Amino acid sequence: MVAPRSAYYRASSLDPMDLTYPPEAEDFRVEIREWLRSNLPVGWGEPGFTMSPDERRAFQEQWTDKLRQGGWICASWPEEYGGKGLTTMQQVVLHEEFDRAGAPMRADFFGDTLVGPTILQWGTDEQRKELLPKILSGEISWCQGFSEPDAGSDLASLKTRAELDGEEWVINGQKVWTTQAQYADYIFLLARTDPDVDKHAGISYLLVPMRQDGVEVRPIRQIDGSAEFNEVFFSNARAPRDNVVGGVNNGWKVAMTTLGFERGTSATTSHRRFQKELDHIVGLAKKNGRAADPLVRQDLARAWSKVKIMEINGLRSLTSVLRGDGSTAALGATNKMFWSEYHQEAMQLAMAILGMDGQVLTGSTDDEFVPGIGRRRGSPSYPVSPLQASFFFSRSESIWGGSAEIQRNIVGERVLGLPKEPKAKATAGPG
Protein backbone atom coordinates (compact mmCIF):
# COMPACT_ATOMS: atom_id res chain seq x y z
CA MET A 1 0.00 0.00 0.00
CA VAL A 2 1.25 3.47 -0.86
CA ALA A 3 1.78 5.66 2.17
CA PRO A 4 -0.47 8.76 2.37
CA ARG A 5 1.17 11.87 0.98
CA SER A 6 0.63 15.60 1.08
CA ALA A 7 -3.00 16.32 0.42
CA TYR A 8 -5.85 18.69 0.86
CA TYR A 9 -6.85 19.88 4.29
CA ARG A 10 -10.23 20.47 5.85
CA ALA A 11 -9.39 23.40 8.08
CA SER A 12 -9.09 27.14 8.12
CA SER A 13 -5.72 28.69 7.30
CA LEU A 14 -5.02 28.92 11.04
CA ASP A 15 -5.88 25.32 11.92
CA PRO A 16 -3.61 22.25 11.72
CA MET A 17 -3.68 20.64 8.29
CA ASP A 18 -5.11 17.19 7.72
CA LEU A 19 -2.72 15.82 5.11
CA THR A 20 -4.48 12.57 4.28
CA TYR A 21 -5.80 11.76 0.82
CA PRO A 22 -9.15 9.94 0.56
CA PRO A 23 -8.74 6.13 0.30
CA GLU A 24 -10.09 6.03 -3.26
CA ALA A 25 -7.41 8.50 -4.36
CA GLU A 26 -4.65 6.40 -2.78
CA ASP A 27 -6.02 3.26 -4.44
CA PHE A 28 -5.90 5.11 -7.74
CA ARG A 29 -2.28 6.06 -7.01
CA VAL A 30 -1.36 2.36 -6.84
CA GLU A 31 -3.00 1.78 -10.23
CA ILE A 32 -1.05 4.61 -11.86
CA ARG A 33 2.27 3.51 -10.35
CA GLU A 34 1.78 -0.02 -11.59
CA TRP A 35 0.97 1.22 -15.09
CA LEU A 36 4.03 3.49 -15.19
CA ARG A 37 6.27 0.71 -13.91
CA SER A 38 5.02 -1.59 -16.66
CA ASN A 39 5.23 0.90 -19.52
CA LEU A 40 8.30 3.07 -18.93
CA PRO A 41 11.68 1.83 -20.24
CA VAL A 42 13.64 -0.41 -17.89
CA GLY A 43 15.88 1.72 -15.68
CA TRP A 44 13.88 4.91 -16.26
CA GLY A 45 14.63 7.45 -13.53
CA GLU A 46 17.44 5.46 -11.97
CA PRO A 47 20.92 7.00 -11.53
CA GLY A 48 22.95 6.77 -14.72
CA PHE A 49 19.97 6.10 -16.99
CA THR A 50 20.45 7.81 -20.36
CA MET A 51 18.91 7.69 -23.82
CA SER A 52 20.51 8.59 -27.12
CA PRO A 53 18.71 11.19 -29.28
CA ASP A 54 17.45 8.38 -31.53
CA GLU A 55 16.21 6.36 -28.56
CA ARG A 56 14.45 9.41 -27.12
CA ARG A 57 12.72 10.14 -30.41
CA ALA A 58 11.56 6.53 -30.67
CA PHE A 59 10.31 6.64 -27.07
CA GLN A 60 8.35 9.85 -27.66
CA GLU A 61 6.71 8.41 -30.77
CA GLN A 62 5.61 5.27 -28.92
CA TRP A 63 4.71 6.95 -25.64
CA THR A 64 1.67 8.83 -26.95
CA ASP A 65 0.19 5.56 -28.21
CA LYS A 66 0.78 3.98 -24.81
CA LEU A 67 -0.88 6.92 -23.07
CA ARG A 68 -3.86 6.63 -25.39
CA GLN A 69 -4.18 2.88 -24.83
CA GLY A 70 -3.96 3.41 -21.07
CA GLY A 71 -6.66 6.07 -21.21
CA TRP A 72 -4.44 8.74 -19.63
CA ILE A 73 -4.89 11.35 -22.38
CA CYS A 74 -7.68 13.72 -21.32
CA ALA A 75 -8.45 11.29 -18.49
CA SER A 76 -10.53 13.91 -16.67
CA TRP A 77 -13.06 14.06 -19.52
CA PRO A 78 -16.37 12.18 -19.21
CA GLU A 79 -16.30 8.61 -20.49
CA GLU A 80 -18.77 9.43 -23.28
CA TYR A 81 -16.09 11.72 -24.78
CA GLY A 82 -13.21 9.28 -24.41
CA GLY A 83 -11.96 10.12 -20.91
CA LYS A 84 -12.02 8.25 -17.62
CA GLY A 85 -14.26 10.72 -15.79
CA LEU A 86 -11.67 11.29 -13.06
CA THR A 87 -12.56 13.20 -9.93
CA THR A 88 -10.51 16.25 -8.99
CA MET A 89 -8.50 14.24 -6.45
CA GLN A 90 -7.82 11.50 -8.99
CA GLN A 91 -6.56 14.14 -11.42
CA VAL A 92 -4.26 15.48 -8.70
CA VAL A 93 -2.88 11.99 -8.05
CA LEU A 94 -2.40 11.43 -11.80
CA HIS A 95 -0.31 14.62 -12.07
CA GLU A 96 1.67 13.72 -8.96
CA GLU A 97 2.58 10.22 -10.09
CA PHE A 98 3.59 11.21 -13.61
CA ASP A 99 5.65 14.03 -12.14
CA ARG A 100 7.24 11.72 -9.55
CA ALA A 101 8.25 9.29 -12.29
CA GLY A 102 9.40 12.05 -14.64
CA ALA A 103 7.05 10.59 -17.25
CA PRO A 104 5.85 13.00 -19.93
CA MET A 105 2.19 13.71 -20.45
CA ARG A 106 1.09 14.37 -24.01
CA ALA A 107 2.53 17.57 -25.46
CA ASP A 108 -0.68 19.35 -26.60
CA PHE A 109 -1.22 21.29 -23.39
CA PHE A 110 -3.55 23.78 -25.07
CA GLY A 111 -5.90 21.16 -26.49
CA ASP A 112 -5.95 18.71 -23.61
CA THR A 113 -5.93 21.10 -20.68
CA LEU A 114 -7.43 24.39 -21.87
CA VAL A 115 -9.68 24.44 -24.93
CA GLY A 116 -10.92 20.84 -24.63
CA PRO A 117 -12.37 21.29 -21.11
CA THR A 118 -13.73 24.70 -22.19
CA ILE A 119 -15.63 23.10 -25.06
CA LEU A 120 -16.88 20.43 -22.67
CA GLN A 121 -18.32 23.07 -20.37
CA TRP A 122 -19.45 25.78 -22.79
CA GLY A 123 -19.62 24.20 -26.23
CA THR A 124 -22.67 23.05 -28.17
CA ASP A 125 -23.37 19.37 -28.77
CA GLU A 126 -22.20 19.83 -32.35
CA GLN A 127 -18.90 21.40 -31.22
CA ARG A 128 -18.28 18.59 -28.74
CA LYS A 129 -19.00 15.86 -31.30
CA GLU A 130 -16.87 17.52 -33.97
CA LEU A 131 -13.85 18.75 -32.00
CA LEU A 132 -13.35 16.62 -28.89
CA PRO A 133 -12.49 13.37 -30.73
CA LYS A 134 -9.92 15.29 -32.82
CA ILE A 135 -8.36 16.81 -29.70
CA LEU A 136 -8.27 13.40 -28.03
CA SER A 137 -6.63 11.72 -31.03
CA GLY A 138 -4.16 14.57 -31.59
CA GLU A 139 -5.54 15.15 -35.09
CA ILE A 140 -5.66 18.91 -34.48
CA SER A 141 -3.30 21.04 -32.39
CA TRP A 142 -4.05 24.38 -30.75
CA CYS A 143 -2.62 27.69 -29.62
CA GLN A 144 -4.09 30.43 -27.43
CA GLY A 145 -4.81 33.93 -28.74
CA PHE A 146 -5.53 36.17 -25.78
CA SER A 147 -2.69 38.70 -25.29
CA GLU A 148 -2.24 41.70 -27.60
CA PRO A 149 0.37 44.48 -27.75
CA ASP A 150 -1.94 46.81 -25.77
CA ALA A 151 -3.93 44.15 -23.92
CA GLY A 152 -1.77 41.97 -21.74
CA SER A 153 -2.56 42.27 -18.04
CA ASP A 154 -5.59 44.40 -18.97
CA LEU A 155 -6.90 41.72 -21.31
CA ALA A 156 -10.36 43.29 -21.66
CA SER A 157 -8.77 46.17 -23.60
CA LEU A 158 -8.19 43.90 -26.60
CA LYS A 159 -8.69 45.42 -30.05
CA THR A 160 -8.93 42.38 -32.34
CA ARG A 161 -12.31 42.60 -34.08
CA ALA A 162 -14.66 39.94 -35.42
CA GLU A 163 -17.60 40.91 -37.63
CA LEU A 164 -20.26 38.68 -39.14
CA ASP A 165 -20.33 38.37 -42.90
CA GLY A 166 -23.14 35.99 -43.73
CA GLU A 167 -22.23 32.63 -42.22
CA GLU A 168 -18.64 33.56 -41.33
CA TRP A 169 -16.78 35.74 -38.88
CA VAL A 170 -14.19 38.06 -40.39
CA ILE A 171 -11.30 38.63 -37.99
CA ASN A 172 -8.83 41.52 -38.04
CA GLY A 173 -6.21 42.29 -35.43
CA GLN A 174 -3.04 41.06 -33.78
CA LYS A 175 -2.10 38.63 -31.01
CA VAL A 176 1.31 38.43 -29.36
CA TRP A 177 3.35 35.96 -27.26
CA THR A 178 1.37 33.15 -28.89
CA THR A 179 3.11 29.91 -27.93
CA GLN A 180 3.34 27.18 -30.59
CA ALA A 181 1.39 29.23 -33.16
CA GLN A 182 3.76 28.04 -35.90
CA TYR A 183 2.56 24.44 -35.37
CA ALA A 184 -1.11 24.92 -34.50
CA ASP A 185 -4.09 23.99 -36.66
CA TYR A 186 -6.51 26.15 -34.66
CA ILE A 187 -6.33 29.14 -32.34
CA PHE A 188 -8.89 29.83 -29.63
CA LEU A 189 -8.98 33.59 -29.41
CA LEU A 190 -10.85 36.49 -27.89
CA ALA A 191 -12.21 39.12 -30.27
CA ARG A 192 -14.38 42.18 -29.84
CA THR A 193 -17.77 41.49 -31.42
CA ASP A 194 -19.65 44.50 -29.99
CA PRO A 195 -17.65 47.73 -29.61
CA ASP A 196 -20.62 49.69 -28.21
CA VAL A 197 -20.96 47.99 -24.82
CA ASP A 198 -18.77 47.66 -21.72
CA LYS A 199 -15.37 46.30 -22.70
CA HIS A 200 -15.92 43.04 -20.80
CA ALA A 201 -19.38 42.53 -22.29
CA GLY A 202 -18.55 42.80 -26.00
CA ILE A 203 -16.04 39.96 -26.34
CA SER A 204 -16.55 36.54 -27.95
CA TYR A 205 -14.52 33.32 -27.75
CA LEU A 206 -13.82 32.07 -31.29
CA LEU A 207 -12.19 28.95 -32.75
CA VAL A 208 -10.27 30.07 -35.83
CA PRO A 209 -8.41 27.88 -38.37
CA MET A 210 -4.74 28.87 -38.55
CA ARG A 211 -3.88 27.45 -41.96
CA GLN A 212 -5.64 29.97 -44.19
CA ASP A 213 -4.97 33.15 -46.12
CA GLY A 214 -5.23 36.09 -43.79
CA VAL A 215 -3.30 34.49 -40.90
CA GLU A 216 0.40 35.37 -40.63
CA VAL A 217 2.70 33.98 -37.93
CA ARG A 218 5.93 35.82 -37.15
CA PRO A 219 8.36 34.23 -34.66
CA ILE A 220 9.69 36.29 -31.76
CA ARG A 221 13.34 35.29 -31.54
CA GLN A 222 14.68 34.98 -27.99
CA ILE A 223 18.25 35.74 -26.93
CA ASP A 224 19.03 32.02 -26.69
CA GLY A 225 17.97 31.46 -30.30
CA SER A 226 14.63 29.80 -29.56
CA ALA A 227 11.36 31.11 -30.94
CA GLU A 228 8.39 29.31 -29.40
CA PHE A 229 6.61 32.67 -28.99
CA ASN A 230 5.03 34.38 -31.97
CA GLU A 231 3.08 37.35 -33.19
CA VAL A 232 -0.06 36.41 -35.11
CA PHE A 233 -1.67 38.86 -37.54
CA PHE A 234 -5.25 38.48 -38.80
CA SER A 235 -6.19 40.27 -42.03
CA ASN A 236 -9.75 39.33 -43.00
CA ALA A 237 -9.24 35.82 -41.67
CA ARG A 238 -12.40 33.75 -41.47
CA ALA A 239 -14.10 31.31 -39.15
CA PRO A 240 -17.53 29.65 -39.39
CA ARG A 241 -20.37 31.44 -37.62
CA ASP A 242 -20.91 28.43 -35.37
CA ASN A 243 -17.32 28.55 -34.06
CA VAL A 244 -18.30 30.77 -31.13
CA VAL A 245 -17.96 28.97 -27.79
CA GLY A 246 -20.39 29.95 -25.03
CA GLY A 247 -22.43 32.40 -27.08
CA VAL A 248 -21.76 35.73 -28.76
CA ASN A 249 -20.47 38.46 -26.40
CA ASN A 250 -20.02 35.95 -23.56
CA GLY A 251 -16.33 35.41 -24.23
CA TRP A 252 -15.04 36.97 -21.02
CA LYS A 253 -16.77 34.41 -18.82
CA VAL A 254 -15.65 31.59 -21.10
CA ALA A 255 -12.04 32.84 -21.08
CA MET A 256 -11.97 33.01 -17.28
CA THR A 257 -13.07 29.37 -17.25
CA THR A 258 -10.22 28.46 -19.60
CA LEU A 259 -7.65 30.24 -17.44
CA GLY A 260 -8.89 28.46 -14.32
CA PHE A 261 -8.76 24.87 -15.57
CA GLU A 262 -5.13 24.12 -14.75
CA ARG A 263 -5.54 25.45 -11.24
CA GLY A 264 -6.09 22.74 -8.65
CA THR A 265 -5.05 19.57 -10.46
CA SER A 266 -1.42 20.71 -10.74
CA ALA A 267 -1.39 22.57 -7.42
CA THR A 268 0.63 19.92 -5.61
CA THR A 269 3.21 19.47 -8.38
CA SER A 270 3.92 22.98 -9.64
CA HIS A 271 6.56 23.63 -6.96
CA ARG A 272 8.56 20.54 -7.92
CA ARG A 273 10.29 21.98 -10.96
CA PHE A 274 11.66 24.70 -8.69
CA GLN A 275 12.77 22.10 -6.16
CA LYS A 276 14.61 20.05 -8.81
CA GLU A 277 16.27 23.18 -10.15
CA LEU A 278 17.29 24.31 -6.67
CA ASP A 279 18.77 20.88 -5.92
CA HIS A 280 20.90 21.30 -9.05
CA ILE A 281 22.01 24.78 -7.96
CA VAL A 282 22.96 23.50 -4.49
CA GLY A 283 25.00 20.76 -6.15
CA LEU A 284 26.85 23.36 -8.23
CA ALA A 285 27.59 25.41 -5.10
CA LYS A 286 29.04 22.36 -3.36
CA LYS A 287 31.09 21.43 -6.40
CA ASN A 288 32.75 24.81 -6.94
CA GLY A 289 33.16 25.63 -3.26
CA ARG A 290 30.67 28.52 -3.10
CA ALA A 291 28.60 26.60 -0.55
CA ALA A 292 31.27 27.49 2.02
CA ASP A 293 30.42 31.20 1.67
CA PRO A 294 28.06 32.15 4.56
CA LEU A 295 26.13 34.59 2.39
CA VAL A 296 25.60 32.00 -0.34
CA ARG A 297 24.47 29.47 2.28
CA GLN A 298 21.92 31.98 3.59
CA ASP A 299 20.61 32.68 0.08
CA LEU A 300 20.28 28.96 -0.65
CA ALA A 301 18.44 28.38 2.63
CA ARG A 302 16.13 31.30 1.85
CA ALA A 303 15.42 29.85 -1.59
CA TRP A 304 14.65 26.43 -0.09
CA SER A 305 12.21 28.05 2.36
CA LYS A 306 10.38 29.78 -0.48
CA VAL A 307 9.99 26.54 -2.43
CA LYS A 308 8.44 24.98 0.68
CA ILE A 309 6.08 27.95 0.94
CA MET A 310 5.04 27.25 -2.67
CA GLU A 311 4.31 23.66 -1.71
CA ILE A 312 2.07 24.79 1.16
CA ASN A 313 0.35 27.38 -1.02
CA GLY A 314 -0.34 24.65 -3.56
CA LEU A 315 -2.16 22.67 -0.88
CA ARG A 316 -4.18 25.76 0.03
CA SER A 317 -5.14 26.25 -3.63
CA LEU A 318 -6.22 22.63 -3.96
CA THR A 319 -8.32 22.94 -0.82
CA SER A 320 -9.98 26.04 -2.21
CA VAL A 321 -10.86 24.21 -5.43
CA LEU A 322 -12.28 21.23 -3.52
CA ARG A 323 -14.33 23.45 -1.26
CA GLY A 324 -15.44 25.84 -3.98
CA ASP A 325 -15.06 28.63 -1.45
CA GLY A 326 -14.40 31.41 -3.97
CA SER A 327 -10.85 32.17 -2.85
CA THR A 328 -9.15 30.45 -5.80
CA ALA A 329 -8.61 33.64 -7.81
CA ALA A 330 -6.97 35.46 -4.92
CA LEU A 331 -4.78 32.46 -4.11
CA GLY A 332 -3.84 32.18 -7.78
CA ALA A 333 -2.76 35.83 -7.84
CA THR A 334 -0.70 35.37 -4.68
CA ASN A 335 0.96 32.21 -5.96
CA LYS A 336 1.74 33.65 -9.40
CA MET A 337 3.32 36.75 -7.89
CA PHE A 338 5.31 34.69 -5.37
CA TRP A 339 6.77 32.01 -7.65
CA SER A 340 7.62 34.34 -10.53
CA GLU A 341 9.57 36.73 -8.32
CA TYR A 342 11.18 33.81 -6.46
CA HIS A 343 12.38 32.28 -9.71
CA GLN A 344 14.01 35.49 -10.87
CA GLU A 345 15.87 35.72 -7.56
CA ALA A 346 16.88 32.05 -7.71
CA MET A 347 18.23 32.38 -11.25
CA GLN A 348 20.27 35.44 -10.30
CA LEU A 349 21.65 33.42 -7.39
CA ALA A 350 22.51 30.55 -9.76
CA MET A 351 24.44 32.87 -12.07
CA ALA A 352 26.27 34.39 -9.08
CA ILE A 353 27.26 30.92 -7.88
CA LEU A 354 28.57 30.02 -11.35
CA GLY A 355 30.49 33.28 -11.56
CA MET A 356 32.38 33.73 -14.83
CA ASP A 357 31.63 30.11 -15.73
CA GLY A 358 28.03 31.22 -16.15
CA GLN A 359 29.09 33.36 -19.10
CA VAL A 360 30.33 30.32 -21.03
CA LEU A 361 27.78 28.64 -23.31
CA THR A 362 27.89 25.00 -22.28
CA GLY A 363 24.71 23.64 -23.83
CA SER A 364 24.12 21.50 -26.89
CA THR A 365 21.36 20.91 -29.42
CA ASP A 366 20.55 17.68 -27.58
CA ASP A 367 19.56 19.55 -24.42
CA GLU A 368 15.83 19.74 -23.75
CA PHE A 369 14.29 22.00 -21.18
CA VAL A 370 10.86 23.23 -20.13
CA PRO A 371 11.13 26.94 -19.28
CA GLY A 372 7.44 27.60 -19.74
CA ILE A 373 4.90 25.57 -21.67
CA GLY A 374 6.37 22.98 -23.98
CA ARG A 375 9.81 21.59 -24.62
CA ARG A 376 12.47 23.24 -26.74
CA ARG A 377 16.02 22.40 -27.77
CA GLY A 378 19.23 24.35 -27.54
CA SER A 379 20.14 26.45 -30.57
CA PRO A 380 23.32 25.66 -32.54
CA SER A 381 24.02 29.39 -32.84
CA TYR A 382 23.64 30.07 -29.11
CA PRO A 383 23.99 26.78 -27.16
CA VAL A 384 22.78 27.66 -23.69
CA SER A 385 22.60 25.07 -20.93
CA PRO A 386 19.22 24.29 -19.37
CA LEU A 387 20.12 26.49 -16.37
CA GLN A 388 21.13 29.40 -18.61
CA ALA A 389 17.91 28.99 -20.60
CA SER A 390 15.95 29.07 -17.36
CA PHE A 391 17.73 32.29 -16.36
CA PHE A 392 16.79 33.99 -19.62
CA PHE A 393 13.18 32.80 -19.47
CA SER A 394 12.75 33.84 -15.83
CA ARG A 395 13.06 37.48 -16.81
CA SER A 396 9.62 37.28 -18.44
CA GLU A 397 7.85 35.32 -15.72
CA SER A 398 6.76 38.30 -13.62
CA ILE A 399 5.01 39.71 -16.71
CA TRP A 400 3.20 36.92 -18.54
CA GLY A 401 0.07 35.40 -17.06
CA GLY A 402 -0.67 38.70 -15.35
CA SER A 403 2.11 41.03 -14.26
CA ALA A 404 3.24 41.20 -10.64
CA GLU A 405 1.73 44.68 -10.38
CA ILE A 406 -1.67 43.37 -11.48
CA GLN A 407 -1.44 40.45 -9.02
CA ARG A 408 -0.73 42.89 -6.19
CA ASN A 409 -3.83 44.87 -7.14
CA ILE A 410 -5.92 41.68 -7.00
CA VAL A 411 -4.54 40.75 -3.58
CA GLY A 412 -4.97 44.28 -2.27
CA GLU A 413 -8.54 44.66 -3.45
CA ARG A 414 -9.93 41.11 -3.06
CA VAL A 415 -8.02 39.90 0.00
CA LEU A 416 -7.15 43.02 1.98
CA GLY A 417 -10.23 45.03 0.98
CA LEU A 418 -8.18 48.05 -0.06
CA PRO A 419 -9.64 50.75 -2.33
CA LYS A 420 -9.20 50.16 -6.03
CA GLU A 421 -6.15 51.65 -7.64
CA PRO A 422 -6.99 55.13 -8.97
CA LYS A 423 -7.05 55.42 -12.73
CA ALA A 424 -4.77 57.91 -14.46
CA LYS A 425 -6.59 61.04 -15.55
CA ALA A 426 -6.05 62.52 -18.97
CA THR A 427 -4.64 66.02 -18.91
CA ALA A 428 -5.00 68.70 -21.52
CA GLY A 429 -1.96 69.45 -23.65
CA PRO A 430 -0.25 72.82 -23.97
CA GLY A 431 -2.48 75.58 -25.25
Residue, then its C-alpha position, 0 to 999 in steps of 0.5 A: m500500500v502506498a503511504p499517504r502523501s501531502a493532500y488537501y486539508r479540511a481546516s481554516s488557514l489557522d488550523p492544523m492541516d489534515l494531510t491525508y488523501p481519501p482512500e479512493a485517491e490512494d487506491f488510484r495512485v497504486e494503479i497509476r504507479e503499476w501502469l508506469r512501472s510496466n510501460l516506462p523503459v527499464g531503468w527509467g529514472e534510476p541513476g545513470f539512466t540515459m537515452s541517445p537522441d534516436e532512442r528518445r525520439a523513438f520513445q516519444e513516438q511510442w509513448t503517446d500511443k501507450l498513453r492513449q491505450g492506457g486512457w491517460i490522455c484527457a483522463s478527466w473528460p467524461e467517459e462518453y467523450g473518451g476520458k475516464g471521468l476522473t474526480t478532482m483528487q484522482q486528477v491530482v494523483l495522476h499529475e503527482e505520479f507522472d511528475r514523480a516518475g518524470a514521465p511526460m504527459r502528451a505535449d498538446f497542453f492547449g488542447d488537452t488542458l485548456v480548450g478541450p475542457t472549455i468546449l466540454q463546459w461551454g460548447t454546443d453538442e455539435q462542437r463537442k462531437e466535432l472537435l473533442p475526438k480530434i483533440l483526443s486523437g491529436e488530429i488537431s493542435w491548438c494555440q491560445g490567442f488572448s494577449e495583444p500588444d496593448a492588452g496583456s494584463d488588462l486583457a479586456s482592452l483587446k482590439t482584435r475585431a470579429e464581424l459577421d459576414g453571412e455565415e462567417w466571422v471576419i477577424n482583423g487584429q493582432k495577437v502576441w506571445t502566442t506559444q506554438a502558433q507556428y505548429a497549430d491547426y486552430i487558435f482559440l482567441l478572444a475578439r471584440t464582437d460588440p464595440d458599443v458595450d462595456k469592454h468586458a461585455g462585448i467579447s466573444y470566444l472564437l475557434v479560428p483555423m490557422r492554416q488559411d490566407g489572412v493568418e500570418v505567424r511571425p516568430i519572436r526570436q529569444i536571446d538564446g535562439s529559440a522562438e516558441f513565442n510568436e506574433v499572429f496577424f489576422s487580415n480578413a481571416r475567417a471562421p464559421r459562424d458556429n465557431v463561437v464557444g459559449g455564445v456571442n459576447n459571452g467570451w469573457k466568462v468563457a475565457m476566465t473558465t479556460l484560465g482556471f482549468e489548470r488550477g487545482t489539479s497541478a497545485t501539488t506538483s507545480h513547486r517541484r520543478f523549482q525544487k529540482e532546479l534548486d537541488h541542481i544549484v545546491g549541487l553546483a555550489k558544493k562542487n565549486g566551493r561557493a557553498a562554504d560562503p556564509l552569504v551563499r548558504q543563507d541565500l540557498a536556505r532562503a530559496w529552499s524556504k520559499v519553495k516549501i512555501m510554494e508547496i504549502n500554497g499549492l495545498r491551500s489552492l487545492t483545498s480552495v478548489l475542492r471546497g469551492d469557497g471562492s478564494t481560488a482567484a486570490l490564491g492564484a494571484t498570490n501564488k503567481m506573484f510569489w513564484s515568478e519573483y522567487h524564480q528570478e531571484a533564484m536564477q540570479l543566485a545561480m548565475a552568481i554561484l557560477g560566476m564567470d563560468g556562467q558566461v560560457l555557453t555550455g549547452s548543446t542541441d541535444d539539451e531539452f528544457v521546459p522553461g514555460i509551456g512545452r519543450r524546446r532544444g538548444s540552438p546551434s548558434y547560441p547553445v545555452s545550458p538548461l540552467q542558462a535557458s531558465f535564467f533567460f526565461s525567468r526574466s519574463e515570468s513576472i510579466w506573462g500570465g498577469s504582471a506582478e503589479i496586477q497580481r498585487n492589485i488583486v490581492g490588495e482589493r480582493v483579499l485586503g479590501l483596499p480601495k481600487e487603484p486610482k485610474a490615471k486622468a487625462t490632462a490637456g496638452p499645452g495651449 
